[in-house]
Amino acid sequence: MISFFPSSSDPYHALYRYRYRWYKSSTASEGEGDDDAKPYPTFRLNLGFLLSLYSLLSLYFMRMLFCFFLYGLIIVAVLDDIKRMCDSRR
């Protein structure tokens, strides 16, 4: 499936998408580069990708903070038990 971006109102810088990659149209090579109209990939970041990346990273960091907090509680509890055992033997 081929989809055009931007619309046909900008024919000299039109980009088209083919198999999930962006390419420059053959009309865009006018006055800028060679005229063999060889398409080259252009990388575009959309807002949905950035939001999903942010949500994944925030979930990762929240899980990491939770694990640090939980392991800290476990370590404090174990050290407290060891201290009590040592104090009870005196």
N, CA, C and O atoms as a CHARMM CRD file, in Angstrom:
* protein
*
  360
    1    1 MET  N      0.83700  -1.17400   0.00000 PROA 1      0.00000
    2    1 MET  CA     0.00000   0.00000   0.00000 PROA 1      0.00000
    3    1 MET  C      0.88700   1.24500   0.00000 PROA 1      0.00000
    4    1 MET  O      1.85000   1.33800   0.76100 PROA 1      0.00000
    5    2 ILE  N      0.55200   2.17500  -0.84800 PROA 2      0.00000
    6    2 ILE  CA     1.31800   3.41500  -0.94900 PROA 2      0.00000
    7    2 ILE  C      0.46100   4.55400  -0.40600 PROA 2      0.00000
    8    2 ILE  O     -0.68300   4.72800  -0.82600 PROA 2      0.00000
    9    3 SER  N      1.00800   5.32100   0.51700 PROA 3      0.00000
   10    3 SER  CA     0.30100   6.48700   1.03300 PROA 3      0.00000
   11    3 SER  C      1.19600   7.70700   0.84800 PROA 3      0.00000
   12    3 SER  O      2.41500   7.62200   1.00300 PROA 3      0.00000
   13    4 PHE  N      0.59500   8.82300   0.52100 PROA 4      0.00000
   14    4 PHE  CA     1.36000  10.03000   0.22700 PROA 4      0.00000
   15    4 PHE  C      1.36400  10.97100   1.42000 PROA 4      0.00000
   16    4 PHE  O      0.36000  11.12800   2.11500 PROA 4      0.00000
   17    5 PHE  N      2.52800  11.60000   1.64200 PROA 5      0.00000
   18    5 PHE  CA     2.66200  12.60700   2.69000 PROA 5      0.00000
   19    5 PHE  C      3.74100  13.58900   2.28200 PROA 5      0.00000
   20    5 PHE  O      4.81600  13.14100   1.88100 PROA 5      0.00000
   21    6 PRO  N      3.53900  14.87100   2.35200 PROA 6      0.00000
   22    6 PRO  CA     2.27900  15.56100   2.58700 PROA 6      0.00000
   23    6 PRO  C      1.33400  15.40200   1.41200 PROA 6      0.00000
   24    6 PRO  O      1.58800  14.59800   0.51500 PROA 6      0.00000
   25    7 SER  N      0.27300  16.14000   1.40700 PROA 7      0.00000
   26    7 SER  CA    -0.75200  15.96300   0.37600 PROA 7      0.00000
   27    7 SER  C     -0.24100  16.44300  -0.97700 PROA 7      0.00000
   28    7 SER  O      0.89100  16.90900  -1.10400 PROA 7      0.00000
   29    8 SER  N     -1.08800  16.32000  -1.96800 PROA 8      0.00000
   30    8 SER  CA    -0.68400  16.68300  -3.33200 PROA 8      0.00000
   31    8 SER  C     -0.49000  18.18500  -3.49800 PROA 8      0.00000
   32    8 SER  O     -0.07900  18.63100  -4.56900 PROA 8      0.00000
   33    9 SER  N     -0.77400  18.97100  -2.47000 PROA 9      0.00000
   34    9 SER  CA    -0.55200  20.41400  -2.57200 PROA 9      0.00000
   35    9 SER  C      0.93600  20.76400  -2.53900 PROA 9      0.00000
   36    9 SER  O      1.30700  21.89900  -2.83900 PROA 9      0.00000
   37   10 ASP  N      1.77600  19.82300  -2.18600 PROA 10     0.00000
   38   10 ASP  CA     3.22300  20.04800  -2.13900 PROA 10     0.00000
   39   10 ASP  C      3.92400  19.00100  -3.00800 PROA 10     0.00000
   40   10 ASP  O      4.55600  18.08900  -2.47500 PROA 10     0.00000
   41   11 PRO  N      3.82400  19.11600  -4.32600 PROA 11     0.00000
   42   11 PRO  CA     4.30600  18.02800  -5.18800 PROA 11     0.00000
   43   11 PRO  C      5.82500  17.91600  -5.25300 PROA 11     0.00000
   44   11 PRO  O      6.34100  16.85000  -5.58900 PROA 11     0.00000
   45   12 TYR  N      6.55700  18.98900  -4.93900 PROA 12     0.00000
   46   12 TYR  CA     8.00600  18.93100  -5.09900 PROA 12     0.00000
   47   12 TYR  C      8.70500  18.30100  -3.90100 PROA 12     0.00000
   48   12 TYR  O      9.86400  17.89900  -4.00500 PROA 12     0.00000
   49   13 HSD  N      8.03500  18.21300  -2.79500 PROA 13     0.00000
   50   13 HSD  CA     8.62200  17.57400  -1.63100 PROA 13     0.00000
   51   13 HSD  C      7.72500  16.45700  -1.12200 PROA 13     0.00000
   52   13 HSD  O      7.67700  16.17800   0.07600 PROA 13     0.00000
   53   14 ALA  N      7.03100  15.83800  -2.02700 PROA 14     0.00000
   54   14 ALA  CA     6.11700  14.76800  -1.62800 PROA 14     0.00000
   55   14 ALA  C      6.90500  13.53700  -1.19900 PROA 14     0.00000
   56   14 ALA  O      7.90800  13.17400  -1.81300 PROA 14     0.00000
   57   15 LEU  N      6.44000  12.91900  -0.15800 PROA 15     0.00000
   58   15 LEU  CA     7.01900  11.66900   0.31300 PROA 15     0.00000
   59   15 LEU  C      5.96900  10.58700   0.15700 PROA 15     0.00000
   60   15 LEU  O      4.78100  10.82200   0.37800 PROA 15     0.00000
   61   16 TYR  N      6.40400   9.42700  -0.21500 PROA 16     0.00000
   62   16 TYR  CA     5.45600   8.32500  -0.24700 PROA 16     0.00000
   63   16 TYR  C      5.99200   7.17600   0.57900 PROA 16     0.00000
   64   16 TYR  O      7.20000   7.01400   0.75100 PROA 16     0.00000
   65   17 ARG  N      5.06700   6.38800   1.08200 PROA 17     0.00000
   66   17 ARG  CA     5.42000   5.29900   1.98000 PROA 17     0.00000
   67   17 ARG  C      5.15500   3.97700   1.27500 PROA 17     0.00000
   68   17 ARG  O      4.06600   3.74400   0.75100 PROA 17     0.00000
   69   18 TYR  N      6.16300   3.11900   1.27000 PROA 18     0.00000
   70   18 TYR  CA     6.02500   1.80800   0.66100 PROA 18     0.00000
   71   18 TYR  C      6.68000   0.78800   1.56800 PROA 18     0.00000
   72   18 TYR  O      7.86500   0.89600   1.88600 PROA 18     0.00000
   73   19 ARG  N      5.92000  -0.18900   1.97700 PROA 19     0.00000
   74   19 ARG  CA     6.40000  -1.24200   2.88400 PROA 19     0.00000
   75   19 ARG  C      7.04300  -0.66400   4.13600 PROA 19     0.00000
   76   19 ARG  O      8.16300  -1.02500   4.49700 PROA 19     0.00000
   77   20 TYR  N      6.32300   0.23200   4.79200 PROA 20     0.00000
   78   20 TYR  CA     6.68600   0.80100   6.09200 PROA 20     0.00000
   79   20 TYR  C      7.96500   1.64100   6.06200 PROA 20     0.00000
   80   20 TYR  O      8.58200   1.84600   7.10700 PROA 20     0.00000
   81   21 ARG  N      8.37100   2.12500   4.90300 PROA 21     0.00000
   82   21 ARG  CA     9.51300   3.04700   4.82100 PROA 21     0.00000
   83   21 ARG  C      9.09900   4.26000   4.00700 PROA 21     0.00000
   84   21 ARG  O      8.27700   4.16000   3.09700 PROA 21     0.00000
   85   22 TRP  N      9.67200   5.39800   4.34000 PROA 22     0.00000
   86   22 TRP  CA     9.35600   6.63700   3.63600 PROA 22     0.00000
   87   22 TRP  C     10.36900   6.87200   2.52100 PROA 22     0.00000
   88   22 TRP  O     11.57200   6.68900   2.71200 PROA 22     0.00000
   89   23 TYR  N      9.87200   7.28000   1.35900 PROA 23     0.00000
   90   23 TYR  CA    10.71900   7.58700   0.21000 PROA 23     0.00000
   91   23 TYR  C     10.32100   8.94000  -0.35600 PROA 23     0.00000
   92   23 TYR  O      9.17600   9.37400  -0.23800 PROA 23     0.00000
   93   24 LYS  N     11.29500   9.59000  -0.97100 PROA 24     0.00000
   94   24 LYS  CA    11.02800  10.85000  -1.63800 PROA 24     0.00000
   95   24 LYS  C     10.54400  10.56200  -3.05600 PROA 24     0.00000
   96   24 LYS  O     11.04700   9.65300  -3.71600 PROA 24     0.00000
   97   25 SER  N      9.58200  11.32800  -3.51300 PROA 25     0.00000
   98   25 SER  CA     9.05300  11.07000  -4.84800 PROA 25     0.00000
   99   25 SER  C     10.03300  11.53800  -5.91900 PROA 25     0.00000
  100   25 SER  O     10.97200  12.28300  -5.64000 PROA 25     0.00000
  101   26 SER  N      9.79900  11.09000  -7.13900 PROA 26     0.00000
  102   26 SER  CA    10.70300  11.45000  -8.23400 PROA 26     0.00000
  103   26 SER  C     10.60000  12.92900  -8.57400 PROA 26     0.00000
  104   26 SER  O     11.54500  13.49600  -9.12400 PROA 26     0.00000
  105   27 THR  N      9.47100  13.57200  -8.25900 PROA 27     0.00000
  106   27 THR  CA     9.34900  15.00300  -8.54100 PROA 27     0.00000
  107   27 THR  C     10.17600  15.83600  -7.57400 PROA 27     0.00000
  108   27 THR  O     10.43800  17.00900  -7.83900 PROA 27     0.00000
  109   28 ALA  N     10.58600  15.25000  -6.46400 PROA 28     0.00000
  110   28 ALA  CA    11.33700  16.02300  -5.47400 PROA 28     0.00000
  111   28 ALA  C     12.79200  16.21000  -5.86600 PROA 28     0.00000
  112   28 ALA  O     13.49400  17.01200  -5.25100 PROA 28     0.00000
  113   29 SER  N     13.26200  15.48600  -6.87800 PROA 29     0.00000
  114   29 SER  CA    14.67000  15.60800  -7.25500 PROA 29     0.00000
  115   29 SER  C     14.92300  16.80400  -8.16500 PROA 29     0.00000
  116   29 SER  O     16.04700  16.98700  -8.63400 PROA 29     0.00000
  117   30 GLU  N     13.92400  17.60600  -8.42200 PROA 30     0.00000
  118   30 GLU  CA    14.08500  18.75300  -9.31100 PROA 30     0.00000
  119   30 GLU  C     14.95000  19.82000  -8.64500 PROA 30     0.00000
  120   30 GLU  O     14.54000  20.45000  -7.67000 PROA 30     0.00000
  121   31 GLY  N     16.14200  20.00900  -9.18300 PROA 31     0.00000
  122   31 GLY  CA    17.03200  21.03300  -8.66600 PROA 31     0.00000
  123   31 GLY  C     17.76200  20.64700  -7.39500 PROA 31     0.00000
  124   31 GLY  O     18.50400  21.46600  -6.85100 PROA 31     0.00000
  125   32 GLU  N     17.58500  19.46000  -6.91100 PROA 32     0.00000
  126   32 GLU  CA    18.28700  19.06600  -5.68700 PROA 32     0.00000
  127   32 GLU  C     18.77200  17.63300  -5.81800 PROA 32     0.00000
  128   32 GLU  O     18.10800  16.70400  -5.35900 PROA 32     0.00000
  129   33 GLY  N     19.92300  17.45400  -6.43900 PROA 33     0.00000
  130   33 GLY  CA    20.50000  16.12000  -6.53300 PROA 33     0.00000
  131   33 GLY  C     20.35400  15.50800  -7.90800 PROA 33     0.00000
  132   33 GLY  O     19.97900  16.18700  -8.86400 PROA 33     0.00000
  133   34 ASP  N     20.65000  14.22600  -8.00600 PROA 34     0.00000
  134   34 ASP  CA    20.61200  13.55700  -9.30300 PROA 34     0.00000
  135   34 ASP  C     19.17100  13.31500  -9.74400 PROA 34     0.00000
  136   34 ASP  O     18.24500  13.31300  -8.93300 PROA 34     0.00000
  137   35 ASP  N     19.00800  13.11300 -11.04500 PROA 35     0.00000
  138   35 ASP  CA    17.67300  12.97000 -11.62500 PROA 35     0.00000
  139   35 ASP  C     17.30600  11.53100 -11.93600 PROA 35     0.00000
  140   35 ASP  O     16.34500  11.28500 -12.66500 PROA 35     0.00000
  141   36 ASP  N     18.04600  10.58300 -11.40400 PROA 36     0.00000
  142   36 ASP  CA    17.66900   9.20000 -11.70300 PROA 36     0.00000
  143   36 ASP  C     16.49500   8.74000 -10.83700 PROA 36     0.00000
  144   36 ASP  O     16.02000   7.61500 -10.99200 PROA 36     0.00000
  145   37 ALA  N     16.02500   9.59200  -9.93200 PROA 37     0.00000
  146   37 ALA  CA    14.83800   9.34800  -9.10800 PROA 37     0.00000
  147   37 ALA  C     14.96300   8.06900  -8.30200 PROA 37     0.00000
  148   37 ALA  O     13.98900   7.34300  -8.10700 PROA 37     0.00000
  149   38 LYS  N     16.16600   7.80400  -7.84000 PROA 38     0.00000
  150   38 LYS  CA    16.34200   6.63400  -6.98600 PROA 38     0.00000
  151   38 LYS  C     15.81700   6.97600  -5.59800 PROA 38     0.00000
  152   38 LYS  O     16.31300   7.91100  -4.96900 PROA 38     0.00000
  153   39 PRO  N     14.83500   6.24500  -5.11300 PROA 39     0.00000
  154   39 PRO  CA    14.27100   6.61200  -3.80800 PROA 39     0.00000
  155   39 PRO  C     15.24100   6.28200  -2.68000 PROA 39     0.00000
  156   39 PRO  O     15.94400   5.27200  -2.72800 PROA 39     0.00000
  157   40 TYR  N     15.27000   7.11700  -1.69400 PROA 40     0.00000
  158   40 TYR  CA    16.10000   6.86400  -0.53300 PROA 40     0.00000
  159   40 TYR  C     15.22300   6.94200   0.71400 PROA 40     0.00000
  160   40 TYR  O     14.27100   7.72200   0.75100 PROA 40     0.00000
  161   41 PRO  N     15.52600   6.15900   1.71100 PROA 41     0.00000
  162   41 PRO  CA    14.66700   6.15000   2.89600 PROA 41     0.00000
  163   41 PRO  C     14.85300   7.40200   3.73900 PROA 41     0.00000
  164   41 PRO  O     15.97400   7.87900   3.91500 PROA 41     0.00000
  165   42 THR  N     13.77500   7.92200   4.24800 PROA 42     0.00000
  166   42 THR  CA    13.82200   9.01700   5.20600 PROA 42     0.00000
  167   42 THR  C     13.17900   8.52200   6.48700 PROA 42     0.00000
  168   42 THR  O     12.16900   7.82000   6.45200 PROA 42     0.00000
  169   43 PHE  N     13.75500   8.88300   7.60100 PROA 43     0.00000
  170   43 PHE  CA    13.27800   8.38500   8.87800 PROA 43     0.00000
  171   43 PHE  C     12.44600   9.46600   9.55100 PROA 43     0.00000
  172   43 PHE  O     12.89500  10.59900   9.72400 PROA 43     0.00000
  173   44 ARG  N     11.24200   9.10200   9.92200 PROA 44     0.00000
  174   44 ARG  CA    10.32000  10.05600  10.52400 PROA 44     0.00000
  175   44 ARG  C      9.82700   9.49400  11.84800 PROA 44     0.00000
  176   44 ARG  O      9.42900   8.33200  11.92900 PROA 44     0.00000
  177   45 LEU  N      9.85500  10.32000  12.87900 PROA 45     0.00000
  178   45 LEU  CA     9.31500   9.92900  14.18100 PROA 45     0.00000
  179   45 LEU  C      7.94100  10.55500  14.34200 PROA 45     0.00000
  180   45 LEU  O      7.78300  11.76700  14.19000 PROA 45     0.00000
  181   46 ASN  N      6.95900   9.74000  14.64600 PROA 46     0.00000
  182   46 ASN  CA     5.64200  10.30700  14.89100 PROA 46     0.00000
  183   46 ASN  C      5.35700  10.33900  16.38300 PROA 46     0.00000
  184   46 ASN  O      6.08300   9.74900  17.18400 PROA 46     0.00000
  185   47 LEU  N      4.30000  11.03100  16.73800 PROA 47     0.00000
  186   47 LEU  CA     3.99100  11.25000  18.14300 PROA 47     0.00000
  187   47 LEU  C      3.61100   9.94900  18.83900 PROA 47     0.00000
  188   47 LEU  O      3.94700   9.75400  20.00800 PROA 47     0.00000
  189   48 GLY  N      2.92200   9.06700  18.14400 PROA 48     0.00000
  190   48 GLY  CA     2.53400   7.79600  18.75200 PROA 48     0.00000
  191   48 GLY  C      3.73700   6.96400  19.14500 PROA 48     0.00000
  192   48 GLY  O      3.75200   6.34900  20.21200 PROA 48     0.00000
  193   49 PHE  N      4.74700   6.94200  18.28700 PROA 49     0.00000
  194   49 PHE  CA     5.97300   6.19900  18.60600 PROA 49     0.00000
  195   49 PHE  C      6.66600   6.78600  19.82700 PROA 49     0.00000
  196   49 PHE  O      7.11600   6.05200  20.70600 PROA 49     0.00000
  197   50 LEU  N      6.74900   8.11800  19.88000 PROA 50     0.00000
  198   50 LEU  CA     7.41800   8.76000  21.01200 PROA 50     0.00000
  199   50 LEU  C      6.65400   8.53300  22.31300 PROA 50     0.00000
  200   50 LEU  O      7.26200   8.32000  23.36200 PROA 50     0.00000
  201   51 LEU  N      5.31700   8.57800  22.24700 PROA 51     0.00000
  202   51 LEU  CA     4.52600   8.34100  23.45300 PROA 51     0.00000
  203   51 LEU  C      4.64900   6.90500  23.93000 PROA 51     0.00000
  204   51 LEU  O      4.74500   6.65600  25.13100 PROA 51     0.00000
  205   52 SER  N      4.64700   5.96200  23.00200 PROA 52     0.00000
  206   52 SER  CA     4.78900   4.56200  23.41500 PROA 52     0.00000
  207   52 SER  C      6.18300   4.30600  23.98300 PROA 52     0.00000
  208   52 SER  O      6.33100   3.55500  24.94600 PROA 52     0.00000
  209   53 LEU  N      7.20200   4.92500  23.39300 PROA 53     0.00000
  210   53 LEU  CA     8.55600   4.78000  23.93100 PROA 53     0.00000
  211   53 LEU  C      8.64400   5.37100  25.33600 PROA 53     0.00000
  212   53 LEU  O      9.25900   4.78400  26.22700 PROA 53     0.00000
  213   54 TYR  N      8.02600   6.53600  25.52700 PROA 54     0.00000
  214   54 TYR  CA     8.02300   7.15800  26.85400 PROA 54     0.00000
  215   54 TYR  C      7.29200   6.28800  27.87100 PROA 54     0.00000
  216   54 TYR  O      7.75600   6.13200  29.00100 PROA 54     0.00000
  217   55 SER  N      6.15000   5.71900  27.47600 PROA 55     0.00000
  218   55 SER  CA     5.40000   4.89600  28.43000 PROA 55     0.00000
  219   55 SER  C      6.17000   3.63100  28.78300 PROA 55     0.00000
  220   55 SER  O      6.16300   3.20400  29.93800 PROA 55     0.00000
  221   56 LEU  N      6.83400   3.02600  27.79800 PROA 56     0.00000
  222   56 LEU  CA     7.61800   1.83100  28.09900 PROA 56     0.00000
  223   56 LEU  C      8.78300   2.14700  29.03000 PROA 56     0.00000
  224   56 LEU  O      9.05100   1.40800  29.97700 PROA 56     0.00000
  225   57 LEU  N      9.47300   3.25200  28.75300 PROA 57     0.00000
  226   57 LEU  CA    10.60000   3.62000  29.60900 PROA 57     0.00000
  227   57 LEU  C     10.14200   4.00300  31.01000 PROA 57     0.00000
  228   57 LEU  O     10.80700   3.67200  31.99200 PROA 57     0.00000
  229   58 SER  N      9.00900   4.70200  31.11000 PROA 58     0.00000
  230   58 SER  CA     8.53300   5.07700  32.44100 PROA 58     0.00000
  231   58 SER  C      8.09800   3.84400  33.21900 PROA 58     0.00000
  232   58 SER  O      8.33100   3.76600  34.42500 PROA 58     0.00000
  233   59 LEU  N      7.46500   2.87100  32.54400 PROA 59     0.00000
  234   59 LEU  CA     7.11600   1.62300  33.23300 PROA 59     0.00000
  235   59 LEU  C      8.36600   0.89100  33.70100 PROA 59     0.00000
  236   59 LEU  O      8.39500   0.34000  34.80100 PROA 59     0.00000
  237   60 TYR  N      9.38800   0.88900  32.87000 PROA 60     0.00000
  238   60 TYR  CA    10.63700   0.22300  33.23900 PROA 60     0.00000
  239   60 TYR  C     11.25700   0.87400  34.46900 PROA 60     0.00000
  240   60 TYR  O     11.67000   0.18200  35.40000 PROA 60     0.00000
  241   61 PHE  N     11.32300   2.21100  34.47500 PROA 61     0.00000
  242   61 PHE  CA    11.94600   2.89400  35.60300 PROA 61     0.00000
  243   61 PHE  C     11.10300   2.78000  36.87000 PROA 61     0.00000
  244   61 PHE  O     11.65100   2.69000  37.96900 PROA 61     0.00000
  245   62 MET  N      9.76800   2.78300  36.72900 PROA 62     0.00000
  246   62 MET  CA     8.92700   2.59600  37.91400 PROA 62     0.00000
  247   62 MET  C      9.12700   1.20300  38.49700 PROA 62     0.00000
  248   62 MET  O      9.18800   1.03900  39.71600 PROA 62     0.00000
  249   63 ARG  N      9.22800   0.20400  37.63300 PROA 63     0.00000
  250   63 ARG  CA     9.46800  -1.15400  38.12600 PROA 63     0.00000
  251   63 ARG  C     10.83800  -1.24800  38.80000 PROA 63     0.00000
  252   63 ARG  O     10.99300  -1.91500  39.82300 PROA 63     0.00000
  253   64 MET  N     11.82600  -0.57500  38.21400 PROA 64     0.00000
  254   64 MET  CA    13.16100  -0.59600  38.79600 PROA 64     0.00000
  255   64 MET  C     13.16100   0.06300  40.17900 PROA 64     0.00000
  256   64 MET  O     13.76700  -0.46200  41.11200 PROA 64     0.00000
  257   65 LEU  N     12.48900   1.20100  40.31400 PROA 65     0.00000
  258   65 LEU  CA    12.41100   1.86000  41.61700 PROA 65     0.00000
  259   65 LEU  C     11.67200   0.99800  42.63100 PROA 65     0.00000
  260   65 LEU  O     12.07400   0.92100  43.79200 PROA 65     0.00000
  261   66 PHE  N     10.59700   0.35200  42.20200 PROA 66     0.00000
  262   66 PHE  CA     9.85000  -0.52000  43.10700 PROA 66     0.00000
  263   66 PHE  C     10.71600  -1.68200  43.58100 PROA 66     0.00000
  264   66 PHE  O     10.68900  -2.04200  44.75800 PROA 66     0.00000
  265   67 CYS  N     11.48400  -2.26900  42.66100 PROA 67     0.00000
  266   67 CYS  CA    12.35700  -3.38900  43.04400 PROA 67     0.00000
  267   67 CYS  C     13.44500  -2.92700  44.00900 PROA 67     0.00000
  268   67 CYS  O     13.75000  -3.63200  44.97100 PROA 67     0.00000
  269   68 PHE  N     14.03200  -1.76200  43.77300 PROA 68     0.00000
  270   68 PHE  CA    15.03500  -1.24700  44.70300 PROA 68     0.00000
  271   68 PHE  C     14.43000  -1.02000  46.08600 PROA 68     0.00000
  272   68 PHE  O     15.04700  -1.34700  47.10000 PROA 68     0.00000
  273   69 PHE  N     13.22200  -0.46100  46.12300 PROA 69     0.00000
  274   69 PHE  CA    12.55200  -0.22100  47.39700 PROA 69     0.00000
  275   69 PHE  C     12.25300  -1.54300  48.10200 PROA 69     0.00000
  276   69 PHE  O     12.48200  -1.67200  49.30400 PROA 69     0.00000
  277   70 LEU  N     11.74400  -2.52100  47.35800 PROA 70     0.00000
  278   70 LEU  CA    11.40600  -3.81400  47.95400 PROA 70     0.00000
  279   70 LEU  C     12.65000  -4.53500  48.45600 PROA 70     0.00000
  280   70 LEU  O     12.65400  -5.06800  49.56600 PROA 70     0.00000
  281   71 TYR  N     13.70300  -4.55300  47.64700 PROA 71     0.00000
  282   71 TYR  CA    14.94300  -5.20300  48.08500 PROA 71     0.00000
  283   71 TYR  C     15.55000  -4.47700  49.28000 PROA 71     0.00000
  284   71 TYR  O     16.13600  -5.11200  50.15700 PROA 71     0.00000
  285   72 GLY  N     15.41700  -3.16200  49.32400 PROA 72     0.00000
  286   72 GLY  CA    15.89800  -2.41200  50.47400 PROA 72     0.00000
  287   72 GLY  C     15.15900  -2.79600  51.74300 PROA 72     0.00000
  288   72 GLY  O     15.77000  -2.95100  52.80000 PROA 72     0.00000
  289   73 LEU  N     13.83000  -2.95000  51.63900 PROA 73     0.00000
  290   73 LEU  CA    13.05800  -3.38500  52.80600 PROA 73     0.00000
  291   73 LEU  C     13.46800  -4.77600  53.26400 PROA 73     0.00000
  292   73 LEU  O     13.58100  -5.03200  54.46200 PROA 73     0.00000
  293   74 ILE  N     13.69000  -5.67100  52.31300 PROA 74     0.00000
  294   74 ILE  CA    14.09100  -7.03800  52.66300 PROA 74     0.00000
  295   74 ILE  C     15.45200  -7.03100  53.35000 PROA 74     0.00000
  296   74 ILE  O     15.64800  -7.72000  54.35100 PROA 74     0.00000
  297   75 ILE  N     16.38500  -6.26000  52.82000 PROA 75     0.00000
  298   75 ILE  CA    17.73100  -6.20300  53.40900 PROA 75     0.00000
  299   75 ILE  C     17.67200  -5.61500  54.81500 PROA 75     0.00000
  300   75 ILE  O     18.34100  -6.11200  55.72100 PROA 75     0.00000
  301   76 VAL  N     16.87600  -4.55800  55.00600 PROA 76     0.00000
  302   76 VAL  CA    16.75100  -3.95300  56.33300 PROA 76     0.00000
  303   76 VAL  C     16.12500  -4.94000  57.31100 PROA 76     0.00000
  304   76 VAL  O     16.55800  -5.03400  58.45900 PROA 76     0.00000
  305   77 ALA  N     15.10100  -5.68300  56.86100 PROA 77     0.00000
  306   77 ALA  CA    14.45800  -6.65600  57.74700 PROA 77     0.00000
  307   77 ALA  C     15.42000  -7.77600  58.12700 PROA 77     0.00000
  308   77 ALA  O     15.45600  -8.19100  59.28500 PROA 77     0.00000
  309   78 VAL  N     16.19600  -8.26800  57.16900 PROA 78     0.00000
  310   78 VAL  CA    17.15100  -9.34400  57.45700 PROA 78     0.00000
  311   78 VAL  C     18.23900  -8.84900  58.40100 PROA 78     0.00000
  312   78 VAL  O     18.60400  -9.55500  59.34100 PROA 78     0.00000
  313   79 LEU  N     18.75700  -7.66300  58.17100 PROA 79     0.00000
  314   79 LEU  CA    19.78800  -7.12200  59.06000 PROA 79     0.00000
  315   79 LEU  C     19.24200  -6.88500  60.46600 PROA 79     0.00000
  316   79 LEU  O     19.94600  -7.08400  61.45600 PROA 79     0.00000
  317   80 ASP  N     17.98100  -6.45700  60.54200 PROA 80     0.00000
  318   80 ASP  CA    17.37400  -6.25900  61.85400 PROA 80     0.00000
  319   80 ASP  C     17.22600  -7.58500  62.59700 PROA 80     0.00000
  320   80 ASP  O     17.46700  -7.65100  63.80300 PROA 80     0.00000
  321   81 ASP  N     16.83000  -8.64500  61.88200 PROA 81     0.00000
  322   81 ASP  CA    16.74000  -9.97100  62.51000 PROA 81     0.00000
  323   81 ASP  C     18.10600 -10.45900  62.97600 PROA 81     0.00000
  324   81 ASP  O     18.22200 -11.03400  64.05800 PROA 81     0.00000
  325   82 ILE  N     19.12700 -10.23900  62.17800 PROA 82     0.00000
  326   82 ILE  CA    20.47900 -10.66100  62.56900 PROA 82     0.00000
  327   82 ILE  C     20.92300  -9.89900  63.81900 PROA 82     0.00000
  328   82 ILE  O     21.53500 -10.47300  64.72000 PROA 82     0.00000
  329   83 LYS  N     20.60700  -8.60300  63.86400 PROA 83     0.00000
  330   83 LYS  CA    20.98800  -7.80500  65.03500 PROA 83     0.00000
  331   83 LYS  C     20.25600  -8.29300  66.28200 PROA 83     0.00000
  332   83 LYS  O     20.85200  -8.37300  67.35600 PROA 83     0.00000
  333   84 ARG  N     18.97200  -8.62000  66.14900 PROA 84     0.00000
  334   84 ARG  CA    18.21400  -9.12900  67.29400 PROA 84     0.00000
  335   84 ARG  C     18.77000 -10.46400  67.78100 PROA 84     0.00000
  336   84 ARG  O     18.86400 -10.70400  68.98500 PROA 84     0.00000
  337   85 MET  N     19.13900 -11.33300  66.83300 PROA 85     0.00000
  338   85 MET  CA    19.70500 -12.62600  67.23100 PROA 85     0.00000
  339   85 MET  C     21.02500 -12.43000  67.97300 PROA 85     0.00000
  340   85 MET  O     21.29600 -13.11000  68.96300 PROA 85     0.00000
  341   86 CYS  N     21.83200 -11.51000  67.49400 PROA 86     0.00000
  342   86 CYS  CA    23.11800 -11.25700  68.16600 PROA 86     0.00000
  343   86 CYS  C     22.89800 -10.64400  69.54700 PROA 86     0.00000
  344   86 CYS  O     23.61600 -10.96700  70.49300 PROA 86     0.00000
  345   87 ASP  N     21.90400  -9.75800  69.66500 PROA 87     0.00000
  346   87 ASP  CA    21.63000  -9.13500  70.96300 PROA 87     0.00000
  347   87 ASP  C     21.04700 -10.13300  71.95700 PROA 87     0.00000
  348   87 ASP  O     21.29700 -10.01800  73.15700 PROA 87     0.00000
  349   88 SER  N     20.27900 -11.10700  71.48500 PROA 88     0.00000
  350   88 SER  CA    19.65500 -12.06900  72.39700 PROA 88     0.00000
  351   88 SER  C     20.66000 -13.08400  72.92600 PROA 88     0.00000
  352   88 SER  O     20.40800 -13.70800  73.95700 PROA 88     0.00000
  353   89 ARG  N     21.77500 -13.26400  72.26100 PROA 89     0.00000
  354   89 ARG  CA    22.78100 -14.22900  72.71500 PROA 89     0.00000
  355   89 ARG  C     23.66400 -13.66100  73.81400 PROA 89     0.00000
  356   89 ARG  O     24.39100 -14.41200  74.46400 PROA 89     0.00000
  357   90 ARG  N     23.61800 -12.36300  74.03600 PROA 90     0.00000
  358   90 ARG  CA    24.48600 -11.75300  75.04900 PROA 90     0.00000
  359   90 ARG  C     23.98700 -11.98600  76.43800 PROA 90     0.00000
  360   90 ARG  O     24.60800 -11.53600  77.40100 PROA 90     0.00000
